[in-house]
Amino acid sequence: MNNEIKVDPILVAVIGNRLEAITKEMGETMLRTSRSPIFSEAQDFVTAIFDRHGRLVAQTAYIPILMVGLHFAIKSMADHFKGDINEGDVYVLNDPFKGNTHPPDVNIARPIFYNGELQFWAITKGHQADIGGGGVCGYNPNSTTIYEECLCIPPSRLYHKGEYQKDVWNLIMSNIFLRELVEGDFSCQVGACTIADRNLQSLMQKYGIDVIYQAIEEIFDASERQLRTKIGELADGKYYAERFMDHDGVNKDKLIKVAADVEVKGEEVIIDLSKSDPQVAGYVNSSIANTHSACYLALIIVVEPHVRFNEGAMRPVKIIAPEGSVVNARHPAPTTCCTITTGSVLMEIIWLALAPAAPHTVQAGWARWCNPATMGFNPRTGRSFADIHWLGKGGGGATEGYDGWDHIGVVVNVGGSRAPDPEIHQMVDPYFVLDYELWCDSAGAGKWRGGLGVIYRWRIDAPNIPCAVFGSGNRDETVAFGLEGGKPGIKHNLRIVKANGEIIPIDSESLYHLSTGDIVEQYSSGGGGFGNPYERSEELVLLDVRNGVVSVEKAKEDYGVVINPVTMEIDRKLTDSIRG
């Protein structure tokens, strides 16, 4: 690269925006060509561009927990094929011990050449409906090794110099139950990388590779300066927090601790996870890629959510995660639930640790994910199906000045996981939605209250449906936390009502079997509150009661506001006596 080139700041912005637009076009391609609702409805994927040095240039994180782990995957593939990377190659990887986050998130990458030299990488990572092994949609709560979770794919070629590698495709697809869905979604990921190649070729032809790389260096430096400036506004010091997971699916009577020492030192942050528990038997162990992603995501939300996240934004942060711990497990530990369960806890402890340093931007706890994945055969459509039940989302945590969001994606997705249209959900899957509504009193009270969870009840209209429930939040110790005097959310409440009337309580990290006529009832928790509930405006409490968000009883118990259940008016005298 010619370092003498000086790029106009406006051109830097144009090139930066164009690179991000390419990642968005990759995502739109996937949304329009995918087979699985996990892609097309829930948008459970990420698209990105890396430079020839393996540095993150631009990305669109449809699911934010995937936003950082990609550089581990790119490095793994580049190192594996070093000296044999060719124009027209396409690589695949899902091994969490070779750069991936967790097995269902499959990385498909394409090296991009210009004038015969490698210049960029285009990559997509998406949650496949099936990746072999046991369990449902990749989730096997009974697994104790990676071999029970998935078909483990090291860096491999799907295309070699533009030639379709039929033997590799057949090897993968022959070990997958839902071949039609997965082969379609693999192809849509390949297509997205092809779109990136086409657009990057146009960009390189227009501006030249030296100009583009100089602009990239400027973009990196700008992101680094922006994040360092915001970190520098935090009070220097060492902060500690710990939280727990319900269990690992194997040893169900043992809470699992994740802990962080967070040191703010000038314009840098060091996150030390050494006090976390050792790796466990079940599948909540985290890969190092997932741990890095959760830590960066949590920090950026608190410090500077508007930073353009790229290589430059990673420079001010150091993460320590000892190998052999639950946040950096050794092979062959199972890891499938690390993105949802362990990732959520990692974000919570960083928020809790930074609460004294950033009280005006940190958030109370969000409700954790604790919903099913199901798959099987739909006799009405004559097709196989696989789905993750995004309809049962919980509530977000409150922050200073704002109530939490109702019915929002889990914290590792920062609300980004879109719930499918219930009618489309019923068309594709053999289910009938009986109830789908916000759950009154599910949120933590506060000056700013948490967001509400939902009541989601659905009937099964097909026989022999395997159901894997994954996540956390079914224990008193794992509910969404409150901050600054705000109250926590409540526990999830899930159960199966069998067709014969038998009631089966549902726990996290567990497998169940559903049959025709069974009803699944999900009551998903709300988020934690922020600030003293007695400081919430009486009029806002009254509005919440009138809207069915807070009950008359809870208005008095949590907020000290007495409301006449007949007239729906505030009893000022009694309210003043309680709040006084």
C-alpha positions as CSV (number, residue, x, y, z in Angstrom):
1,M,0.0,0.0,0.0
2,N,1.2,3.5,-0.8
3,N,1.2,5.3,2.6
4,E,1.9,8.7,0.8
5,I,-1.7,8.8,-0.4
6,K,-3.9,11.3,1.5
7,V,-7.6,10.5,1.2
8,D,-10.1,13.3,1.5
9,P,-12.3,13.0,4.7
10,I,-15.4,13.1,2.6
11,L,-14.2,10.2,0.5
12,V,-13.3,8.3,3.7
13,A,-16.9,8.6,4.8
14,V,-18.2,7.6,1.3
15,I,-16.0,4.5,1.2
16,G,-16.9,3.6,4.8
17,N,-20.6,3.9,4.2
18,R,-20.3,1.9,0.9
19,L,-18.5,-0.9,2.8
20,E,-21.3,-1.1,5.4
21,A,-23.9,-0.9,2.6
22,I,-22.4,-4.0,1.0
23,T,-22.8,-5.9,4.3
24,K,-26.4,-4.8,4.4
25,E,-27.0,-6.0,0.8
26,M,-25.5,-9.3,1.8
27,G,-28.1,-9.5,4.6
28,E,-30.9,-8.6,2.4
29,T,-29.9,-11.3,0.0
30,M,-30.0,-13.8,2.8
31,L,-33.5,-12.6,4.0
32,R,-34.9,-13.0,0.5
33,T,-33.3,-16.4,-0.4
34,S,-33.3,-18.4,2.8
35,R,-35.5,-21.4,3.5
36,S,-35.6,-21.4,7.3
37,P,-37.6,-18.9,9.4
38,I,-34.6,-18.7,11.7
39,F,-33.0,-16.7,8.8
40,S,-36.0,-15.2,7.1
41,E,-38.1,-14.2,10.1
42,A,-35.8,-14.1,13.2
43,Q,-32.8,-12.8,11.2
44,D,-30.3,-14.9,13.2
45,F,-27.2,-14.1,11.2
46,V,-24.4,-11.6,10.7
47,T,-22.6,-10.4,7.5
48,A,-19.2,-8.8,7.4
49,I,-16.1,-7.8,5.3
50,F,-12.6,-8.3,6.5
51,D,-9.4,-7.0,4.9
52,R,-6.5,-9.1,3.6
53,H,-4.9,-9.0,7.1
54,G,-7.9,-10.5,8.8
55,R,-9.1,-7.2,10.3
56,L,-12.8,-6.4,10.6
57,V,-13.7,-3.6,8.2
58,A,-17.5,-3.5,8.2
59,Q,-20.4,-5.6,9.3
60,T,-24.2,-5.7,9.8
61,A,-25.0,-7.5,13.0
62,Y,-28.6,-8.6,12.6
63,I,-27.9,-10.7,15.8
64,P,-25.4,-8.6,17.8
65,I,-23.9,-11.5,19.8
66,L,-22.3,-12.6,16.6
67,M,-20.6,-9.3,16.0
68,V,-17.1,-9.9,17.3
69,G,-16.6,-13.7,16.9
70,L,-16.1,-13.5,13.1
71,H,-12.4,-12.5,13.3
72,F,-11.6,-15.8,15.0
73,A,-13.3,-17.7,12.2
74,I,-11.5,-15.7,9.5
75,K,-8.2,-16.2,11.1
76,S,-8.8,-20.0,11.5
77,M,-9.7,-20.4,7.8
78,A,-6.9,-18.1,6.6
79,D,-4.3,-20.0,8.7
80,H,-5.7,-23.4,7.7
81,F,-5.5,-22.7,3.9
82,K,-2.4,-20.5,4.0
83,G,-0.6,-20.8,0.7
84,D,-3.6,-22.4,-1.0
85,I,-6.2,-19.6,-1.0
86,N,-7.6,-19.2,-4.5
87,E,-9.9,-17.0,-6.4
88,G,-13.3,-18.7,-6.5
89,D,-12.8,-20.6,-3.2
90,V,-15.6,-20.7,-0.6
91,Y,-14.9,-22.0,2.9
92,V,-17.2,-23.4,5.6
93,L,-16.6,-23.7,9.4
94,N,-18.7,-24.5,12.5
95,D,-16.1,-25.9,15.0
96,P,-16.2,-23.7,18.1
97,F,-12.7,-24.8,19.0
98,K,-11.4,-23.6,15.6
99,G,-12.8,-20.1,15.7
100,N,-16.5,-20.4,15.7
101,T,-19.0,-19.3,18.4
102,H,-21.3,-22.4,18.8
103,P,-22.0,-25.2,16.4
104,P,-25.3,-24.1,14.8
105,D,-23.7,-20.8,13.7
106,V,-22.1,-21.8,10.4
107,N,-19.5,-19.5,8.9
108,I,-19.3,-19.4,5.1
109,A,-16.5,-17.1,3.7
110,R,-15.1,-16.2,0.3
111,P,-11.7,-14.7,-0.3
112,I,-11.9,-11.7,-2.7
113,F,-9.1,-11.1,-5.2
114,Y,-8.3,-8.0,-7.3
115,N,-5.6,-8.1,-10.1
116,G,-4.7,-11.6,-8.9
117,E,-4.0,-10.7,-5.3
118,L,-6.1,-11.4,-2.1
119,Q,-7.6,-8.1,-0.9
120,F,-10.7,-8.9,1.2
121,W,-12.8,-11.6,2.8
122,A,-16.6,-11.7,2.7
123,I,-18.2,-13.8,5.4
124,T,-21.6,-14.7,6.7
125,K,-22.5,-16.5,10.0
126,G,-26.0,-17.9,10.5
127,H,-27.8,-20.2,12.8
128,Q,-28.7,-23.3,10.8
129,A,-32.0,-25.1,11.5
130,D,-30.1,-28.4,11.8
131,I,-26.4,-29.2,12.1
132,G,-26.6,-32.9,12.9
133,G,-26.0,-34.5,16.3
134,G,-28.8,-34.9,18.8
135,G,-31.3,-32.4,20.1
136,V,-33.4,-29.9,18.2
137,C,-32.2,-27.0,16.0
138,G,-28.7,-27.7,17.3
139,Y,-29.8,-27.7,21.0
140,N,-29.2,-30.9,22.9
141,P,-29.5,-30.3,26.6
142,N,-28.3,-33.8,27.4
143,S,-25.0,-33.5,25.5
144,T,-21.7,-33.8,27.4
145,T,-19.3,-33.6,24.4
146,I,-19.4,-31.7,21.1
147,Y,-19.9,-35.0,19.3
148,E,-23.4,-35.3,20.7
149,E,-24.2,-31.7,19.6
150,C,-23.4,-31.6,15.9
151,L,-21.5,-32.6,12.8
152,C,-18.3,-30.7,13.6
153,I,-16.9,-29.0,10.5
154,P,-13.3,-27.8,10.5
155,P,-12.2,-25.3,7.9
156,S,-13.3,-26.9,4.6
157,R,-13.9,-26.0,1.0
158,L,-17.4,-25.8,-0.5
159,Y,-16.0,-24.5,-3.7
160,H,-12.4,-24.8,-5.0
161,K,-11.4,-22.3,-7.6
162,G,-15.1,-21.9,-8.5
163,E,-15.7,-25.6,-8.7
164,Y,-18.6,-27.0,-6.6
165,Q,-17.2,-29.6,-4.2
166,K,-19.9,-32.1,-4.3
167,D,-18.3,-34.6,-2.0
168,V,-18.0,-32.0,0.8
169,W,-21.6,-30.9,0.4
170,N,-22.8,-34.5,0.4
171,L,-20.8,-35.3,3.5
172,I,-22.4,-32.5,5.4
173,M,-25.9,-32.9,4.1
174,S,-26.0,-36.6,4.6
175,N,-25.5,-36.1,8.3
176,I,-28.4,-33.6,8.6
177,F,-32.1,-34.4,9.1
178,L,-33.4,-31.2,7.6
179,R,-31.4,-31.3,4.4
180,E,-33.8,-29.2,2.3
181,L,-33.7,-26.3,4.8
182,V,-30.0,-26.4,5.5
183,E,-28.8,-26.8,1.9
184,G,-31.0,-23.9,1.0
185,D,-29.5,-21.7,3.7
186,F,-26.0,-22.8,3.0
187,S,-26.6,-21.7,-0.6
188,C,-28.1,-18.3,0.5
189,Q,-24.9,-17.7,2.5
190,V,-22.7,-18.5,-0.4
191,G,-24.9,-16.2,-2.6
192,A,-24.5,-13.3,-0.1
193,C,-20.7,-13.7,-0.3
194,T,-20.9,-13.6,-4.1
195,I,-22.9,-10.4,-3.9
196,A,-20.1,-8.9,-1.7
197,D,-17.4,-10.0,-4.2
198,R,-19.3,-8.3,-7.1
199,N,-19.8,-5.1,-5.2
200,L,-16.2,-5.0,-3.8
201,Q,-14.9,-5.5,-7.3
202,S,-16.8,-2.4,-8.4
203,L,-15.5,-0.4,-5.5
204,M,-11.9,-1.4,-6.1
205,Q,-12.2,-0.5,-9.8
206,K,-13.7,2.9,-9.0
207,Y,-11.2,4.1,-6.3
208,G,-8.2,1.8,-6.5
209,I,-7.0,-0.5,-3.8
210,D,-4.5,1.9,-2.2
211,V,-7.1,4.6,-1.8
212,I,-9.6,2.1,-0.2
213,Y,-7.0,0.8,2.2
214,Q,-5.9,4.3,3.3
215,A,-9.6,5.1,3.9
216,I,-9.9,1.9,6.0
217,E,-7.0,2.9,8.2
218,E,-8.6,6.3,8.8
219,I,-11.9,4.5,9.7
220,F,-10.1,2.2,12.1
221,D,-8.4,5.2,13.8
222,A,-11.6,7.2,14.1
223,S,-13.4,4.3,15.8
224,E,-10.5,3.8,18.2
225,R,-10.4,7.5,19.1
226,Q,-14.2,7.6,19.6
227,L,-14.2,4.6,21.9
228,R,-11.1,5.7,23.8
229,T,-12.7,9.2,24.4
230,K,-15.8,7.6,25.9
231,I,-13.9,5.2,28.1
232,G,-11.8,8.1,29.3
233,E,-15.0,9.7,30.7
234,L,-15.5,6.7,33.1
235,A,-14.0,6.9,36.6
236,D,-10.8,4.9,36.8
237,G,-11.1,1.9,39.1
238,K,-11.6,-1.8,39.5
239,Y,-15.2,-3.1,39.6
240,Y,-16.5,-6.6,40.3
241,A,-19.7,-8.4,39.6
242,E,-21.0,-12.0,39.4
243,R,-24.1,-13.7,38.2
244,F,-25.3,-17.3,37.8
245,M,-26.9,-19.6,35.3
246,D,-29.7,-22.0,36.3
247,H,-27.6,-25.1,35.5
248,D,-25.9,-26.8,32.6
249,G,-28.6,-29.3,31.7
250,V,-26.7,-32.3,33.1
251,N,-26.3,-31.3,36.8
252,K,-29.5,-29.5,37.4
253,D,-29.0,-28.8,41.1
254,K,-25.9,-26.6,40.6
255,L,-25.9,-22.9,39.8
256,I,-22.9,-21.9,37.6
257,K,-21.0,-18.7,38.4
258,V,-19.7,-16.2,35.8
259,A,-17.7,-13.4,37.3
260,A,-15.8,-10.3,36.0
261,D,-13.2,-7.9,37.4
262,V,-13.5,-4.9,35.1
263,E,-10.7,-2.3,35.4
264,V,-11.0,1.1,33.8
265,K,-7.6,2.5,33.3
266,G,-7.4,5.8,31.5
267,E,-8.7,5.2,28.0
268,E,-8.5,1.4,28.2
269,V,-10.6,-1.4,29.8
270,I,-9.5,-4.8,31.0
271,I,-12.1,-7.5,31.6
272,D,-10.8,-10.3,33.7
273,L,-13.1,-13.4,33.9
274,S,-10.7,-15.5,35.9
275,K,-13.0,-15.9,38.9
276,S,-15.7,-17.7,36.8
277,D,-16.4,-21.4,37.4
278,P,-14.4,-24.1,35.6
279,Q,-16.0,-25.6,32.5
280,V,-19.0,-27.8,33.2
281,A,-20.4,-31.1,31.9
282,G,-23.3,-29.6,30.0
283,Y,-23.6,-27.4,26.9
284,V,-23.4,-23.9,28.5
285,N,-19.6,-23.7,28.2
286,S,-18.5,-20.7,26.1
287,S,-16.1,-20.7,23.2
288,I,-13.5,-17.9,23.3
289,A,-15.1,-16.3,20.3
290,N,-18.5,-16.1,22.0
291,T,-17.0,-14.7,25.2
292,H,-15.2,-11.9,23.4
293,S,-18.3,-11.0,21.5
294,A,-20.5,-10.8,24.6
295,C,-17.9,-8.7,26.5
296,Y,-17.4,-6.2,23.7
297,L,-21.1,-5.9,23.1
298,A,-21.9,-5.2,26.8
299,L,-19.1,-2.6,27.0
300,I,-20.1,-0.8,23.9
301,I,-23.8,-0.5,24.9
302,V,-22.8,1.2,28.1
303,V,-19.9,3.3,26.8
304,E,-20.6,4.3,23.2
305,P,-23.4,2.4,21.3
306,H,-22.9,4.7,18.2
307,V,-19.3,3.6,17.5
308,R,-18.7,2.1,14.1
309,F,-17.6,-1.3,15.3
310,N,-14.5,-2.6,13.5
311,E,-10.8,-3.4,14.1
312,G,-10.2,0.0,15.6
313,A,-13.0,-0.3,18.2
314,M,-11.4,-3.5,19.6
315,R,-8.0,-1.9,20.3
316,P,-8.8,-0.2,23.7
317,V,-10.2,-3.4,25.3
318,K,-8.4,-6.5,26.7
319,I,-10.2,-9.7,27.7
320,I,-8.8,-12.3,30.0
321,A,-10.6,-15.7,29.9
322,P,-8.6,-18.6,31.3
323,E,-8.6,-21.8,29.2
324,G,-10.6,-24.6,30.9
325,S,-13.1,-22.2,32.5
326,V,-16.8,-22.0,31.6
327,V,-16.0,-18.9,29.6
328,N,-13.2,-20.5,27.5
329,A,-13.8,-24.3,27.5
330,R,-11.4,-26.9,26.3
331,H,-12.2,-29.4,23.6
332,P,-14.4,-31.5,23.5
333,A,-16.8,-29.6,25.8
334,P,-20.3,-29.0,24.5
335,T,-21.0,-25.3,23.8
336,T,-24.3,-24.9,21.9
337,C,-26.1,-22.8,24.6
338,C,-23.2,-20.4,25.1
339,T,-24.5,-17.7,22.8
340,I,-27.9,-17.4,24.6
341,T,-27.3,-18.5,28.2
342,T,-23.6,-17.7,28.9
343,G,-23.5,-14.7,26.7
344,S,-26.4,-13.1,28.6
345,V,-24.7,-13.7,31.9
346,L,-21.5,-12.2,30.6
347,M,-23.3,-9.1,29.5
348,E,-25.1,-8.8,32.8
349,I,-21.9,-8.9,34.9
350,I,-20.2,-6.3,32.9
351,W,-23.2,-4.0,33.2
352,L,-23.4,-4.6,36.9
353,A,-19.7,-4.0,37.3
354,L,-19.8,-0.8,35.4
355,A,-23.0,0.5,37.1
356,P,-21.0,2.6,39.6
357,A,-18.9,4.0,36.8
358,A,-21.7,4.7,34.4
359,P,-24.9,5.0,36.3
360,H,-26.7,7.1,33.7
361,T,-26.2,4.7,30.8
362,V,-26.2,1.2,32.3
363,Q,-29.3,-0.8,32.1
364,A,-31.2,-3.1,34.6
365,G,-31.3,-6.8,33.7
366,W,-33.2,-8.1,30.8
367,A,-35.3,-11.2,31.0
368,R,-33.3,-14.2,29.9
369,W,-34.3,-16.4,27.1
370,C,-36.1,-19.6,28.2
371,N,-38.1,-20.8,25.2
372,P,-38.3,-23.9,23.1
373,A,-36.9,-25.0,19.8
374,T,-39.0,-27.6,18.0
375,M,-38.7,-29.6,14.8
376,G,-40.4,-32.5,13.0
377,F,-42.8,-33.2,10.2
378,N,-45.9,-31.1,9.5
379,P,-48.7,-33.4,8.2
380,R,-50.7,-30.5,7.0
381,T,-48.0,-29.2,4.6
382,G,-46.3,-32.5,4.0
383,R,-42.9,-30.9,4.8
384,S,-40.3,-31.1,7.6
385,F,-40.0,-28.0,9.7
386,A,-37.7,-26.5,12.4
387,D,-38.3,-23.4,14.5
388,I,-37.1,-21.5,17.5
389,H,-40.0,-20.0,19.3
390,W,-39.2,-16.2,19.2
391,L,-42.9,-15.4,20.1
392,G,-42.2,-16.1,23.8
393,K,-39.7,-13.2,24.3
394,G,-39.4,-11.5,27.7
395,G,-38.9,-7.8,28.6
396,G,-36.0,-5.5,28.5
397,G,-34.4,-3.7,31.5
398,A,-35.1,-0.1,32.4
399,T,-32.5,2.6,32.4
400,E,-32.3,6.1,33.7
401,G,-35.1,8.1,32.0
402,Y,-36.7,5.2,30.1
403,D,-38.9,2.2,30.8
404,G,-37.7,-1.2,29.4
405,W,-39.0,-2.5,26.1
406,D,-41.9,-4.9,26.2
407,H,-41.6,-8.3,24.4
408,I,-38.0,-7.7,23.2
409,G,-35.2,-10.0,22.0
410,V,-32.9,-11.4,24.6
411,V,-30.0,-9.1,25.7
412,V,-27.4,-10.7,23.6
413,N,-29.4,-9.7,20.6
414,V,-30.1,-6.2,22.0
415,G,-33.7,-6.6,20.8
416,G,-32.6,-7.6,17.4
417,S,-34.3,-11.0,17.2
418,R,-37.6,-10.4,15.3
419,A,-40.7,-12.3,16.3
420,P,-42.4,-14.0,13.4
421,D,-45.9,-13.1,12.3
422,P,-48.1,-15.5,14.3
423,E,-50.1,-16.4,11.2
424,I,-47.0,-17.3,9.2
425,H,-45.8,-19.3,12.2
426,Q,-49.0,-21.3,12.1
427,M,-48.8,-21.8,8.4
428,V,-45.3,-23.3,8.5
429,D,-45.5,-25.2,11.8
430,P,-48.1,-27.7,13.0
431,Y,-49.2,-25.4,15.8
432,F,-52.2,-23.2,16.7
433,V,-51.6,-20.1,18.9
434,L,-54.2,-19.9,21.7
435,D,-52.9,-16.8,23.5
436,Y,-50.3,-14.2,22.7
437,E,-50.4,-11.2,25.0
438,L,-48.4,-9.1,27.4
439,W,-48.1,-10.5,30.9
440,C,-49.4,-8.1,33.6
441,D,-47.0,-7.5,36.6
442,S,-44.2,-9.4,34.9
443,A,-41.8,-6.5,35.0
444,G,-39.7,-5.2,37.8
445,A,-41.0,-2.0,39.4
446,G,-39.0,1.2,39.5
447,K,-39.0,4.9,38.9
448,W,-38.6,3.5,35.3
449,R,-40.1,0.1,35.2
450,G,-38.9,-2.9,33.3
451,G,-40.5,-4.1,30.0
452,L,-43.2,-6.7,30.1
453,G,-42.8,-10.4,29.2
454,V,-45.6,-12.3,27.4
455,I,-48.1,-15.1,27.8
456,Y,-47.7,-17.4,24.8
457,R,-49.9,-20.5,24.7
458,W,-49.9,-22.9,21.7
459,R,-51.4,-26.2,20.8
460,I,-49.6,-29.0,19.0
461,D,-51.4,-30.4,15.9
462,A,-49.0,-33.2,15.0
463,P,-47.6,-36.3,16.7
464,N,-44.1,-36.9,18.0
465,I,-42.5,-33.4,18.2
466,P,-39.2,-33.1,20.0
467,C,-38.8,-30.0,22.0
468,A,-35.6,-28.6,23.5
469,V,-36.0,-25.8,26.0
470,F,-32.9,-23.7,26.5
471,G,-31.9,-20.6,28.4
472,S,-32.1,-19.5,32.1
473,G,-34.2,-17.4,34.4
474,N,-36.2,-20.1,36.2
475,R,-34.4,-19.6,39.5
476,D,-34.7,-16.8,42.1
477,E,-31.0,-16.1,41.6
478,T,-31.2,-15.7,37.8
479,V,-34.1,-13.3,37.3
480,A,-33.6,-9.9,35.7
481,F,-31.9,-7.7,38.3
482,G,-33.0,-4.2,39.2
483,L,-30.7,-1.2,39.7
484,E,-30.6,1.9,41.9
485,G,-33.5,0.6,44.0
486,G,-35.5,-0.8,41.2
487,K,-37.1,-4.3,41.7
488,P,-36.1,-7.4,39.8
489,G,-38.3,-9.2,37.3
490,I,-40.1,-12.4,38.1
491,K,-39.2,-16.0,37.2
492,H,-40.4,-17.6,34.0
493,N,-43.3,-20.0,34.3
494,L,-43.5,-22.7,31.7
495,R,-45.4,-25.9,31.5
496,I,-46.9,-28.5,29.2
497,V,-50.6,-29.4,29.6
498,K,-50.8,-32.9,28.0
499,A,-53.9,-33.9,26.0
500,N,-54.9,-36.2,28.9
501,G,-54.8,-33.3,31.4
502,E,-51.4,-34.1,33.0
503,I,-49.3,-31.1,33.8
504,I,-45.5,-31.2,33.3
505,P,-43.4,-28.3,34.6
506,I,-40.8,-27.1,32.1
507,D,-37.2,-26.4,33.2
508,S,-34.5,-24.7,31.3
509,E,-31.9,-26.8,29.4
510,S,-34.2,-29.8,29.1
511,L,-35.7,-32.0,26.4
512,Y,-39.4,-32.9,26.1
513,H,-41.7,-34.7,23.6
514,L,-44.9,-33.1,22.4
515,S,-47.9,-34.9,20.9
516,T,-51.2,-34.0,19.2
517,G,-53.4,-32.0,21.5
518,D,-50.7,-31.0,24.0
519,I,-50.6,-27.3,25.0
520,V,-47.4,-25.5,25.8
521,E,-47.9,-22.5,28.2
522,Q,-45.2,-19.9,28.4
523,Y,-45.1,-17.0,30.8
524,S,-42.0,-15.1,30.1
525,S,-40.5,-12.7,32.6
526,G,-40.2,-9.0,32.3
527,G,-37.1,-6.9,32.8
528,G,-35.7,-5.2,35.9
529,G,-36.7,-1.8,37.1
530,F,-34.4,1.2,37.6
531,G,-34.8,3.6,40.5
532,N,-37.0,3.8,43.6
533,P,-40.6,2.7,42.5
534,Y,-42.1,5.3,44.9
535,E,-40.5,8.0,42.7
536,R,-42.5,7.0,39.7
537,S,-45.1,9.5,38.7
538,E,-48.5,8.6,40.2
539,E,-50.1,9.4,36.8
540,L,-47.8,6.9,35.0
541,V,-48.7,4.3,37.6
542,L,-52.4,5.0,37.0
543,L,-51.9,4.8,33.2
544,D,-50.1,1.4,33.6
545,V,-53.1,0.1,35.6
546,R,-55.6,1.4,33.1
547,N,-53.6,-0.3,30.3
548,G,-53.4,-3.6,32.1
549,V,-49.7,-3.4,32.5
550,V,-49.8,-3.2,36.4
551,S,-52.5,-4.6,38.6
552,V,-54.3,-2.5,41.2
553,E,-52.7,-4.7,43.9
554,K,-49.2,-4.2,42.6
555,A,-49.7,-0.5,42.2
556,K,-50.2,-0.3,45.9
557,E,-47.6,-2.9,46.9
558,D,-44.8,-1.8,44.7
559,Y,-45.5,1.9,44.0
560,G,-47.5,3.0,47.0
561,V,-50.3,4.2,44.7
562,V,-53.8,3.3,45.8
563,I,-56.3,3.1,42.9
564,N,-60.0,2.5,43.2
565,P,-60.7,-0.7,41.1
566,V,-64.2,0.6,40.2
567,T,-63.6,4.2,39.2
568,M,-60.0,3.6,38.2
569,E,-59.0,6.9,40.0
570,I,-56.2,7.5,42.5
571,D,-57.1,7.7,46.2
572,R,-54.9,10.7,46.9
573,K,-55.2,10.6,50.6
574,L,-54.2,7.0,51.0
575,T,-51.5,7.3,48.4
576,D,-50.0,10.3,50.2
577,S,-50.0,8.5,53.5
578,I,-48.2,5.5,52.0
579,R,-45.7,7.4,49.9
580,G,-45.2,10.0,52.6
